[in-house]
Amino acid sequence: PVDWMVCDMVEQPSRIAALVARWLGEGHARHSVFNLKLPMKKRWQETALCLELFEAQCGKPMRIRAKQLYHDREEITVFARLDK
């Protein structure tokens, strides 16, 4: 296992959420910072859906923080840490 997994791929946000959830859920990483590239429309709905999917698929208690950075309105940066 690694302490940190960083992911900044251009891919569907739901696929990124599932990938990172698998890494954390299976114990391959303890922390992660990843970006979700949002669609042009319904950004908030996509963000909420992906974060719900992420938490459900991980299946472990964790702390999740998400922030849309000012300079890039087309993606959201997520920090996730497994709770001890």
QUICORZI-V648782 format. One record per pair of residues at least 6 apart in sequence whose C-alpha atoms are under 6 Angstrom apart, sorted by sequence separation. I is the first residue (numbers start at 1). J is the second residue. If there is no record, write none. Layout:
i={I:I}
j={J:J}
//
This chain:
i={23:68:67:67:66:66:65:65:64:64:63:63:62:62:62:61:13:13:4:3:6:8:1:2:3:4:5:6:7:8:1:3:4:6:21:25:14:18:21:38:17:21:38:37:36:36:35:35:34:34:33:33:32:32:31:31:30}
j={29:76:76:77:77:78:78:79:79:80:80:81:81:82:83:83:36:37:29:29:32:34:28:29:30:31:32:33:34:35:29:31:32:34:54:58:50:54:57:74:54:58:75:75:75:76:76:77:77:78:78:79:79:80:80:81:82}
//
